[in-house]
Amino acid sequence: MKADLLLTDATVLTMAPQGAAVVPRAGAVALLGGRVVYVGPDGAGLTAERTVSLGGRCIIPGFHDAHQHMAWFGASLDEIDLSTPPVHTLEDLAGAVAAAAASTPGDAWIVGNGYDENKLGGHPDRDLLESVAPGRRVLLTHTSGHMAVVSSVVLAELGLADRGRDVPGGTIAVDASGRPTGLLQEQAQNLLGPLRRPLAVDDVARAIARASEVYVRQGITSVVEAGVGGGWIGRTPVEALAYQRARDAGRLAVRVELMVASAALHPLGGKDEDDLGEGIDLGLRTGFGDDRLRLGPVKVFSDGSLIGHTAAMCHDFSDSPGVRGYLQDDADALSDTIVSAHRSGWRVATHAIGDAAIDLVLDAYERCAVEHPRAGWGGRAGNTAPRHRIEHFGVARPDQVARAARLGVVPVPQARFVGEIGDGMRRALGPQRSDWAYRHASLLAAGIVVPGSSDRPVVDGRPLLGIHDMVNRRTASGEVLGADEVVTAHEALRAYTYGSAYASYQEDRKGWIGPGTLGDLVVLSDDPTQVDPSSLADIDVLATVVGGEVVWDAGLGLGDPQ
């Protein structure tokens, strides 16, 4: 056998699951036809079209971000960066908007992304925007994505210049006189749809391509796009087409699984005896596609944001007495949406951050199991567990951890939030509930396979930063958030590889290195399990390989980037 690429003199962390006939550590990997054909001590006796000695550098399976927003992140690269840094105060934000207004044609929107009122001292408002961009359309999206501030001109176009109105599952913020401030929370953002959506497919494809370029440099080989096609999260009803166009143009280097927004589902019709339930056109559902681009779960929103204080909590936020957040729909309606999607053959990924929302979602998933048991999930006969997901699982009580494990639910937390927005979470939750935030070690102890994810662009999505925060759990101010949730570097690395593959029902072919697995590899400057935990974020990504193709090479000479 002659391989396409043979990598030798390496430290190979295979991340192989228990029971696989693969050693945890090896010294060489060979790829052929886009798959791993050998992993072992030294590759002796093998020949290859290209052989590269790595001088002891570390090889791991490609990073898999189980929850991020690729199109949103790609688009944000062309918007005003309102994150902290560089923006530290409302005055800084005003200056950034003023500078953008001066360089943007008068009929164009001025769009910014990533502000955090917890760091700025408050939300910007319409009056601030009018003072620096008079008469202009301005849209500034909160770092959570769950709210946005718009200018007076936009409010007038929405019929909200002087008075707000009720929006189911959302809020139009008003001042003491009842005048809208410009802040639109949760489902109130849908009001912007006629003004902003749909985006042109080619524009979305370009955003996806830009994100892909960033991802491969950070060692990311697979992602889950956490909501396309509908609601305030979708960018166009034909968003999957944008991914196809990016792929056809050779500009989608990473593997993508698409969550379909529940708002995009509709009754499928067909023969009565088919009992098809709800889905998207042609009856497509979870699993349609291939290893490069496929449909994943239905995305359902049950509540909002923790730092934005719209997550549905059982008790008041510690820093906001009387405020407990809210659900984005009637509780029974949300439960019915989840059960209907399950009955129709979809896996379900429900956004739930507050413990009240998590209770509702776990109840709904138990209904799914009782009312509509199914077999053959994951494309494998005999698998009866759909691995429905709870996206974020943000503030989870111990009893909820145990219940999720019993139901076979996959929580998808973002430990990366700890380092970037953890101080805001601590203030919102207080000392007791802070230990319940974005758990990891307690999930492992309950027997749950934990994935790794970032929710990018909510925070910086570099996987090595996420691994750093899983291991250290220190906020920006240096405080430890959830000391009992600290994990080892190996456990963190497993989350961003095997764990995320498991969450997508793809652990049979990716997330680890072994004969027959997909040829998705990353070469690192150092072994994450051997460095000082405080320096995990300083490890360099030296090369990224997807399906045997070198898509990023920082100078190792693995091959010409594709």
URZICOR-V307550 format. One record per residue. N is the residue number from 0. SS is DSSP state (alpha for helix, beta for strand, coil for the rest). PSI is psi as a letter, one per 20 degrees, with the letter a starting at -180 (none if undefined). OMEGA is omega in whole degrees, -180 to 180 (* if undefined). Layout:
n->N ss->SS psi->PSI omega->OMEGA
n->N ss->SS psi->PSI omega->OMEGA
This chain:
n->0 ss->coil psi->p omega->176
n->1 ss->beta psi->o omega->-178
n->2 ss->beta psi->r omega->174
n->3 ss->beta psi->g omega->-177
n->4 ss->beta psi->p omega->177
n->5 ss->beta psi->p omega->179
n->6 ss->beta psi->p omega->-176
n->7 ss->beta psi->r omega->179
n->8 ss->coil psi->l omega->-176
n->9 ss->coil psi->r omega->167
n->10 ss->beta psi->o omega->-174
n->11 ss->beta psi->o omega->173
n->12 ss->beta psi->o omega->-171
n->13 ss->coil psi->h omega->-176
n->14 ss->coil psi->k omega->-178
n->15 ss->coil psi->p omega->180
n->16 ss->coil psi->r omega->178
n->17 ss->coil psi->p omega->180
n->18 ss->coil psi->i omega->178
n->19 ss->coil psi->q omega->-179
n->20 ss->coil psi->l omega->-178
n->21 ss->coil psi->p omega->179
n->22 ss->coil psi->q omega->180
n->23 ss->coil psi->h omega->-180
n->24 ss->beta psi->q omega->179
n->25 ss->beta psi->a omega->-178
n->26 ss->coil psi->i omega->-176
n->27 ss->beta psi->q omega->177
n->28 ss->beta psi->p omega->175
n->29 ss->beta psi->q omega->-180
n->30 ss->beta psi->q omega->177
n->31 ss->beta psi->p omega->178
n->32 ss->coil psi->k omega->177
n->33 ss->coil psi->j omega->-180
n->34 ss->beta psi->r omega->175
n->35 ss->beta psi->p omega->177
n->36 ss->beta psi->i omega->180
n->37 ss->beta psi->p omega->166
n->38 ss->beta psi->p omega->-175
n->39 ss->beta psi->a omega->-171
n->40 ss->coil psi->g omega->-172
n->41 ss->coil psi->i omega->-179
n->42 ss->coil psi->j omega->-180
n->43 ss->coil psi->p omega->-179
n->44 ss->coil psi->i omega->178
n->45 ss->coil psi->q omega->171
n->46 ss->beta psi->q omega->-178
n->47 ss->beta psi->q omega->174
n->48 ss->beta psi->h omega->179
n->49 ss->beta psi->p omega->177
n->50 ss->beta psi->p omega->-178
n->51 ss->beta psi->p omega->173
n->52 ss->beta psi->p omega->-173
n->53 ss->coil psi->j omega->175
n->54 ss->coil psi->k omega->177
n->55 ss->coil psi->i omega->-179
n->56 ss->coil psi->r omega->-169
n->57 ss->beta psi->p omega->173
n->58 ss->beta psi->p omega->175
n->59 ss->beta psi->r omega->170
n->60 ss->beta psi->q omega->179
n->61 ss->coil psi->q omega->176
n->62 ss->beta psi->q omega->-180
n->63 ss->beta psi->o omega->178
n->64 ss->beta psi->o omega->-172
n->65 ss->beta psi->i omega->179
n->66 ss->beta psi->o omega->176
n->67 ss->beta psi->r omega->-176
n->68 ss->coil psi->n omega->-171
n->69 ss->alpha psi->g omega->-179
n->70 ss->alpha psi->g omega->178
n->71 ss->alpha psi->g omega->180
n->72 ss->alpha psi->g omega->180
n->73 ss->alpha psi->g omega->178
n->74 ss->alpha psi->h omega->-178
n->75 ss->alpha psi->h omega->179
n->76 ss->coil psi->i omega->178
n->77 ss->coil psi->j omega->-178
n->78 ss->coil psi->r omega->177
n->79 ss->beta psi->p omega->178
n->80 ss->beta psi->o omega->-178
n->81 ss->coil psi->j omega->179
n->82 ss->coil psi->r omega->-179
n->83 ss->coil psi->o omega->-13
n->84 ss->coil psi->r omega->15
n->85 ss->coil psi->i omega->-175
n->86 ss->coil psi->o omega->-176
n->87 ss->coil psi->h omega->-176
n->88 ss->coil psi->r omega->174
n->89 ss->alpha psi->h omega->177
n->90 ss->alpha psi->g omega->175
n->91 ss->alpha psi->g omega->179
n->92 ss->alpha psi->g omega->180
n->93 ss->alpha psi->g omega->179
n->94 ss->alpha psi->h omega->179
n->95 ss->alpha psi->g omega->178
n->96 ss->alpha psi->g omega->179
n->97 ss->alpha psi->g omega->179
n->98 ss->alpha psi->g omega->179
n->99 ss->alpha psi->h omega->179
n->100 ss->alpha psi->h omega->-179
n->101 ss->alpha psi->h omega->-176
n->102 ss->alpha psi->j omega->-177
n->103 ss->coil psi->p omega->178
n->104 ss->coil psi->q omega->-171
n->105 ss->coil psi->h omega->-180
n->106 ss->coil psi->j omega->-178
n->107 ss->coil psi->q omega->175
n->108 ss->coil psi->q omega->170
n->109 ss->beta psi->o omega->-170
n->110 ss->beta psi->p omega->176
n->111 ss->beta psi->r omega->-174
n->112 ss->beta psi->q omega->167
n->113 ss->beta psi->j omega->180
n->114 ss->beta psi->q omega->180
n->115 ss->coil psi->o omega->-177
n->116 ss->alpha psi->h omega->178
n->117 ss->alpha psi->h omega->179
n->118 ss->alpha psi->h omega->-177
n->119 ss->alpha psi->i omega->-177
n->120 ss->coil psi->j omega->178
n->121 ss->coil psi->r omega->176
n->122 ss->coil psi->q omega->165
n->123 ss->coil psi->r omega->178
n->124 ss->coil psi->r omega->-175
n->125 ss->alpha psi->h omega->-178
n->126 ss->alpha psi->g omega->176
n->127 ss->alpha psi->g omega->-179
n->128 ss->alpha psi->h omega->180
n->129 ss->alpha psi->h omega->-178
n->130 ss->alpha psi->h omega->-177
n->131 ss->alpha psi->i omega->178
n->132 ss->coil psi->m omega->-173
n->133 ss->coil psi->p omega->176
n->134 ss->coil psi->j omega->-176
n->135 ss->coil psi->q omega->171
n->136 ss->coil psi->o omega->-179
n->137 ss->beta psi->p omega->177
n->138 ss->beta psi->o omega->178
n->139 ss->beta psi->o omega->-177
n->140 ss->beta psi->p omega->177
n->141 ss->beta psi->q omega->-178
n->142 ss->coil psi->h omega->180
n->143 ss->coil psi->h omega->-173
n->144 ss->coil psi->i omega->-175
n->145 ss->coil psi->j omega->176
n->146 ss->beta psi->r omega->-180
n->147 ss->beta psi->q omega->176
n->148 ss->beta psi->p omega->180
n->149 ss->beta psi->r omega->-177
n->150 ss->coil psi->r omega->-178
n->151 ss->alpha psi->h omega->180
n->152 ss->alpha psi->g omega->180
n->153 ss->alpha psi->g omega->177
n->154 ss->alpha psi->g omega->179
n->155 ss->alpha psi->g omega->178
n->156 ss->alpha psi->h omega->179
n->157 ss->coil psi->j omega->-177
n->158 ss->coil psi->k omega->-175
n->159 ss->coil psi->k omega->-175
n->160 ss->coil psi->h omega->-172
n->161 ss->coil psi->h omega->-177
n->162 ss->coil psi->q omega->174
n->163 ss->coil psi->a omega->175
n->164 ss->coil psi->r omega->-180
n->165 ss->coil psi->p omega->175
n->166 ss->beta psi->o omega->179
n->167 ss->coil psi->p omega->179
n->168 ss->coil psi->j omega->-179
n->169 ss->beta psi->r omega->-177
n->170 ss->beta psi->p omega->167
n->171 ss->beta psi->o omega->-176
n->172 ss->beta psi->p omega->178
n->173 ss->beta psi->q omega->176
n->174 ss->coil psi->a omega->-175
n->175 ss->coil psi->h omega->-180
n->176 ss->coil psi->i omega->-178
n->177 ss->coil psi->j omega->-180
n->178 ss->coil psi->p omega->178
n->179 ss->beta psi->p omega->-179
n->180 ss->beta psi->i omega->-174
n->181 ss->beta psi->i omega->-178
n->182 ss->beta psi->p omega->177
n->183 ss->beta psi->o omega->-177
n->184 ss->beta psi->q omega->173
n->185 ss->beta psi->c omega->-173
n->186 ss->alpha psi->i omega->175
n->187 ss->alpha psi->h omega->177
n->188 ss->alpha psi->h omega->178
n->189 ss->alpha psi->h omega->178
n->190 ss->alpha psi->h omega->-180
n->191 ss->alpha psi->i omega->-175
n->192 ss->alpha psi->g omega->-179
n->193 ss->alpha psi->h omega->179
n->194 ss->alpha psi->h omega->-171
n->195 ss->alpha psi->h omega->-175
n->196 ss->coil psi->q omega->-7
n->197 ss->coil psi->q omega->172
n->198 ss->coil psi->q omega->177
n->199 ss->coil psi->p omega->-177
n->200 ss->alpha psi->g omega->-179
n->201 ss->alpha psi->h omega->177
n->202 ss->alpha psi->g omega->178
n->203 ss->alpha psi->g omega->179
n->204 ss->alpha psi->g omega->178
n->205 ss->alpha psi->h omega->178
n->206 ss->alpha psi->g omega->178
n->207 ss->alpha psi->g omega->180
n->208 ss->alpha psi->g omega->179
n->209 ss->alpha psi->g omega->178
n->210 ss->alpha psi->g omega->-180
n->211 ss->alpha psi->g omega->179
n->212 ss->alpha psi->h omega->178
n->213 ss->alpha psi->g omega->-174
n->214 ss->alpha psi->g omega->-175
n->215 ss->alpha psi->h omega->176
n->216 ss->alpha psi->i omega->180
n->217 ss->coil psi->j omega->176
n->218 ss->coil psi->j omega->-179
n->219 ss->beta psi->p omega->179
n->220 ss->beta psi->i omega->179
n->221 ss->beta psi->q omega->175
n->222 ss->beta psi->q omega->166
n->223 ss->beta psi->p omega->176
n->224 ss->beta psi->o omega->-167
n->225 ss->beta psi->l omega->172
n->226 ss->beta psi->o omega->178
n->227 ss->beta psi->q omega->165
n->228 ss->coil psi->i omega->-178
n->229 ss->coil psi->r omega->180
n->230 ss->coil psi->a omega->-179
n->231 ss->coil psi->i omega->179
n->232 ss->coil psi->h omega->-177
n->233 ss->coil psi->q omega->-177
n->234 ss->coil psi->h omega->175
n->235 ss->coil psi->q omega->178
n->236 ss->coil psi->i omega->-180
n->237 ss->coil psi->l omega->-174
n->238 ss->alpha psi->h omega->178
n->239 ss->alpha psi->h omega->178
n->240 ss->alpha psi->h omega->178
n->241 ss->alpha psi->h omega->176
n->242 ss->alpha psi->h omega->177
n->243 ss->alpha psi->g omega->180
n->244 ss->alpha psi->g omega->177
n->245 ss->alpha psi->g omega->179
n->246 ss->alpha psi->g omega->-179
n->247 ss->alpha psi->h omega->180
n->248 ss->coil psi->j omega->-179
n->249 ss->coil psi->k omega->-175
n->250 ss->coil psi->j omega->174
n->251 ss->coil psi->n omega->-173
n->252 ss->coil psi->h omega->-176
n->253 ss->coil psi->q omega->175
n->254 ss->beta psi->q omega->-174
n->255 ss->beta psi->p omega->169
n->256 ss->beta psi->p omega->-175
n->257 ss->beta psi->p omega->166
n->258 ss->beta psi->p omega->179
n->259 ss->beta psi->p omega->179
n->260 ss->beta psi->p omega->-178
n->261 ss->alpha psi->h omega->179
n->262 ss->alpha psi->i omega->-180
n->263 ss->alpha psi->i omega->-179
n->264 ss->coil psi->q omega->176
n->265 ss->beta psi->q omega->177
n->266 ss->beta psi->p omega->-174
n->267 ss->coil psi->i omega->-179
n->268 ss->coil psi->c omega->-175
n->269 ss->coil psi->a omega->179
n->270 ss->coil psi->q omega->-178
n->271 ss->alpha psi->h omega->-176
n->272 ss->alpha psi->i omega->177
n->273 ss->alpha psi->h omega->179
n->274 ss->coil psi->l omega->-171
n->275 ss->coil psi->i omega->-180
n->276 ss->coil psi->c omega->-177
n->277 ss->beta psi->q omega->178
n->278 ss->beta psi->b omega->175
n->279 ss->coil psi->r omega->-172
n->280 ss->alpha psi->q omega->-178
n->281 ss->alpha psi->j omega->179
n->282 ss->alpha psi->j omega->-180
n->283 ss->coil psi->q omega->179
n->284 ss->coil psi->a omega->-180
n->285 ss->coil psi->p omega->176
n->286 ss->coil psi->i omega->179
n->287 ss->coil psi->p omega->180
n->288 ss->beta psi->b omega->-179
n->289 ss->coil psi->a omega->-177
n->290 ss->coil psi->i omega->180
n->291 ss->coil psi->h omega->-176
n->292 ss->beta psi->o omega->-175
n->293 ss->beta psi->r omega->175
n->294 ss->beta psi->p omega->177
n->295 ss->beta psi->b omega->-176
n->296 ss->beta psi->r omega->165
n->297 ss->beta psi->p omega->178
n->298 ss->beta psi->p omega->178
n->299 ss->beta psi->p omega->175
n->300 ss->beta psi->p omega->176
n->301 ss->coil psi->h omega->179
n->302 ss->coil psi->b omega->-170
n->303 ss->coil psi->c omega->-169
n->304 ss->coil psi->q omega->177
n->305 ss->coil psi->g omega->-178
n->306 ss->coil psi->h omega->175
n->307 ss->coil psi->i omega->176
n->308 ss->coil psi->k omega->174
n->309 ss->coil psi->i omega->174
n->310 ss->coil psi->q omega->-176
n->311 ss->coil psi->o omega->-175
n->312 ss->coil psi->q omega->175
n->313 ss->coil psi->h omega->179
n->314 ss->coil psi->r omega->-177
n->315 ss->coil psi->q omega->168
n->316 ss->beta psi->q omega->-174
n->317 ss->coil psi->h omega->-177
n->318 ss->coil psi->j omega->-179
n->319 ss->beta psi->m omega->-179
n->320 ss->coil psi->p omega->-179
n->321 ss->coil psi->i omega->-179
n->322 ss->coil psi->p omega->179
n->323 ss->coil psi->j omega->-176
n->324 ss->coil psi->a omega->-178
n->325 ss->coil psi->r omega->174
n->326 ss->coil psi->q omega->-179
n->327 ss->coil psi->j omega->174
n->328 ss->coil psi->r omega->173
n->329 ss->coil psi->q omega->-175
n->330 ss->alpha psi->g omega->180
n->331 ss->alpha psi->h omega->180
n->332 ss->alpha psi->g omega->178
n->333 ss->alpha psi->g omega->179
n->334 ss->alpha psi->g omega->180
n->335 ss->alpha psi->h omega->177
n->336 ss->alpha psi->g omega->-180
n->337 ss->alpha psi->g omega->-178
n->338 ss->alpha psi->h omega->179
n->339 ss->alpha psi->g omega->179
n->340 ss->alpha psi->g omega->177
n->341 ss->alpha psi->g omega->-179
n->342 ss->alpha psi->h omega->-178
n->343 ss->coil psi->j omega->175
n->344 ss->coil psi->j omega->180
n->345 ss->coil psi->q omega->158
n->346 ss->coil psi->q omega->-174
n->347 ss->beta psi->p omega->175
n->348 ss->beta psi->o omega->-175
n->349 ss->beta psi->p omega->174
n->350 ss->beta psi->o omega->177
n->351 ss->beta psi->o omega->-178
n->352 ss->coil psi->g omega->180
n->353 ss->coil psi->q omega->-177
n->354 ss->alpha psi->h omega->176
n->355 ss->alpha psi->g omega->177
n->356 ss->alpha psi->h omega->179
n->357 ss->alpha psi->g omega->176
n->358 ss->alpha psi->g omega->-179
n->359 ss->alpha psi->g omega->-176
n->360 ss->alpha psi->g omega->177
n->361 ss->alpha psi->h omega->175
n->362 ss->alpha psi->g omega->-179
n->363 ss->alpha psi->g omega->179
n->364 ss->alpha psi->h omega->175
n->365 ss->alpha psi->h omega->174
n->366 ss->alpha psi->g omega->179
n->367 ss->alpha psi->g omega->-177
n->368 ss->alpha psi->h omega->-177
n->369 ss->alpha psi->g omega->-173
n->370 ss->alpha psi->h omega->-175
n->371 ss->coil psi->m omega->177
n->372 ss->coil psi->q omega->-177
n->373 ss->coil psi->q omega->178
n->374 ss->coil psi->q omega->175
n->375 ss->coil psi->k omega->178
n->376 ss->alpha psi->q omega->178
n->377 ss->alpha psi->j omega->180
n->378 ss->alpha psi->j omega->-178
n->379 ss->coil psi->p omega->179
n->380 ss->coil psi->p omega->180
n->381 ss->coil psi->i omega->175
n->382 ss->coil psi->o omega->-178
n->383 ss->coil psi->i omega->-179
n->384 ss->coil psi->p omega->-179
n->385 ss->coil psi->i omega->-175
n->386 ss->coil psi->l omega->170
n->387 ss->coil psi->q omega->-172
n->388 ss->beta psi->q omega->165
n->389 ss->beta psi->o omega->-179
n->390 ss->beta psi->p omega->178
n->391 ss->beta psi->g omega->-179
n->392 ss->coil psi->l omega->-162
n->393 ss->coil psi->g omega->-179
n->394 ss->beta psi->n omega->-170
n->395 ss->coil psi->p omega->176
n->396 ss->coil psi->r omega->178
n->397 ss->alpha psi->h omega->180
n->398 ss->alpha psi->h omega->178
n->399 ss->alpha psi->h omega->175
n->400 ss->alpha psi->g omega->-179
n->401 ss->alpha psi->g omega->-179
n->402 ss->alpha psi->g omega->177
n->403 ss->alpha psi->g omega->179
n->404 ss->alpha psi->g omega->-179
n->405 ss->alpha psi->h omega->-178
n->406 ss->alpha psi->i omega->-177
n->407 ss->coil psi->k omega->179
n->408 ss->coil psi->q omega->178
n->409 ss->beta psi->o omega->172
n->410 ss->beta psi->q omega->180
n->411 ss->beta psi->n omega->-178
n->412 ss->coil psi->r omega->178
n->413 ss->coil psi->n omega->176
n->414 ss->coil psi->h omega->178
n->415 ss->alpha psi->h omega->178
n->416 ss->alpha psi->h omega->-176
n->417 ss->alpha psi->g omega->-175
n->418 ss->alpha psi->h omega->-172
n->419 ss->alpha psi->h omega->-179
n->420 ss->alpha psi->j omega->-177
n->421 ss->alpha psi->h omega->180
n->422 ss->alpha psi->h omega->176
n->423 ss->alpha psi->h omega->177
n->424 ss->alpha psi->g omega->180
n->425 ss->alpha psi->g omega->179
n->426 ss->alpha psi->h omega->-178
n->427 ss->alpha psi->h omega->-172
n->428 ss->alpha psi->h omega->-173
n->429 ss->alpha psi->r omega->-172
n->430 ss->alpha psi->h omega->-176
n->431 ss->alpha psi->g omega->-175
n->432 ss->alpha psi->i omega->177
n->433 ss->alpha psi->h omega->179
n->434 ss->coil psi->i omega->178
n->435 ss->coil psi->j omega->-171
n->436 ss->beta psi->p omega->172
n->437 ss->coil psi->m omega->-176
n->438 ss->coil psi->r omega->172
n->439 ss->coil psi->f omega->-176
n->440 ss->alpha psi->g omega->-179
n->441 ss->alpha psi->h omega->175
n->442 ss->alpha psi->g omega->177
n->443 ss->alpha psi->g omega->-179
n->444 ss->alpha psi->h omega->179
n->445 ss->coil psi->i omega->179
n->446 ss->coil psi->j omega->-179
n->447 ss->coil psi->p omega->172
n->448 ss->coil psi->o omega->-172
n->449 ss->coil psi->p omega->175
n->450 ss->coil psi->r omega->175
n->451 ss->coil psi->p omega->-180
n->452 ss->coil psi->r omega->-175
n->453 ss->coil psi->h omega->-169
n->454 ss->coil psi->j omega->177
n->455 ss->coil psi->p omega->9
n->456 ss->coil psi->j omega->177
n->457 ss->coil psi->g omega->174
n->458 ss->coil psi->r omega->175
n->459 ss->coil psi->p omega->-170
n->460 ss->coil psi->j omega->179
n->461 ss->coil psi->p omega->-178
n->462 ss->alpha psi->h omega->180
n->463 ss->alpha psi->h omega->172
n->464 ss->alpha psi->g omega->177
n->465 ss->alpha psi->g omega->178
n->466 ss->alpha psi->g omega->177
n->467 ss->alpha psi->g omega->-178
n->468 ss->alpha psi->h omega->174
n->469 ss->alpha psi->h omega->-175
n->470 ss->alpha psi->h omega->-174
n->471 ss->alpha psi->h omega->177
n->472 ss->coil psi->l omega->176
n->473 ss->beta psi->p omega->177
n->474 ss->coil psi->r omega->180
n->475 ss->coil psi->h omega->179
n->476 ss->coil psi->i omega->179
n->477 ss->coil psi->j omega->179
n->478 ss->coil psi->q omega->175
n->479 ss->beta psi->p omega->178
n->480 ss->coil psi->o omega->-179
n->481 ss->coil psi->m omega->-177
n->482 ss->alpha psi->h omega->-179
n->483 ss->alpha psi->i omega->-180
n->484 ss->alpha psi->j omega->177
n->485 ss->coil psi->p omega->176
n->486 ss->coil psi->r omega->178
n->487 ss->coil psi->r omega->177
n->488 ss->alpha psi->h omega->178
n->489 ss->alpha psi->g omega->178
n->490 ss->alpha psi->h omega->178
n->491 ss->alpha psi->g omega->178
n->492 ss->alpha psi->h omega->178
n->493 ss->alpha psi->h omega->179
n->494 ss->alpha psi->g omega->-176
n->495 ss->alpha psi->i omega->179
n->496 ss->alpha psi->e omega->-179
n->497 ss->alpha psi->g omega->-177
n->498 ss->alpha psi->g omega->-180
n->499 ss->alpha psi->h omega->175
n->500 ss->alpha psi->g omega->178
n->501 ss->alpha psi->g omega->-180
n->502 ss->alpha psi->h omega->178
n->503 ss->coil psi->j omega->-179
n->504 ss->coil psi->k omega->-179
n->505 ss->coil psi->k omega->-177
n->506 ss->coil psi->i omega->177
n->507 ss->coil psi->i omega->-175
n->508 ss->coil psi->i omega->176
n->509 ss->coil psi->r omega->-177
n->510 ss->coil psi->i omega->176
n->511 ss->coil psi->r omega->-177
n->512 ss->coil psi->o omega->178
n->513 ss->coil psi->q omega->180
n->514 ss->coil psi->p omega->-180
n->515 ss->coil psi->i omega->178
n->516 ss->coil psi->r omega->179
n->517 ss->beta psi->q omega->-176
n->518 ss->coil psi->m omega->180
n->519 ss->coil psi->o omega->-174
n->520 ss->beta psi->q omega->172
n->521 ss->beta psi->p omega->174
n->522 ss->beta psi->p omega->-179
n->523 ss->beta psi->q omega->179
n->524 ss->coil psi->h omega->-176
n->525 ss->coil psi->q omega->175
n->526 ss->coil psi->o omega->-177
n->527 ss->coil psi->h omega->-178
n->528 ss->coil psi->i omega->-177
n->529 ss->coil psi->i omega->-178
n->530 ss->coil psi->r omega->173
n->531 ss->coil psi->p omega->-177
n->532 ss->alpha psi->h omega->-179
n->533 ss->alpha psi->i omega->-177
n->534 ss->alpha psi->j omega->-178
n->535 ss->alpha psi->h omega->-178
n->536 ss->alpha psi->i omega->-177
n->537 ss->alpha psi->i omega->178
n->538 ss->coil psi->p omega->-179
n->539 ss->coil psi->q omega->170
n->540 ss->beta psi->o omega->-175
n->541 ss->beta psi->h omega->179
n->542 ss->beta psi->q omega->177
n->543 ss->beta psi->p omega->-179
n->544 ss->beta psi->p omega->178
n->545 ss->beta psi->o omega->-179
n->546 ss->coil psi->k omega->180
n->547 ss->coil psi->i omega->180
n->548 ss->beta psi->p omega->178
n->549 ss->beta psi->o omega->-178
n->550 ss->beta psi->i omega->175
n->551 ss->beta psi->p omega->179
n->552 ss->beta psi->o omega->-178
n->553 ss->coil psi->j omega->178
n->554 ss->coil psi->j omega->-179
n->555 ss->coil psi->h omega->-179
n->556 ss->coil psi->k omega->178
n->557 ss->coil psi->h omega->-178
n->558 ss->coil psi->r omega->179
n->559 ss->coil psi->p omega->176
n->560 ss->coil psi->q omega->-179
n->561 ss->coil psi->none omega->*
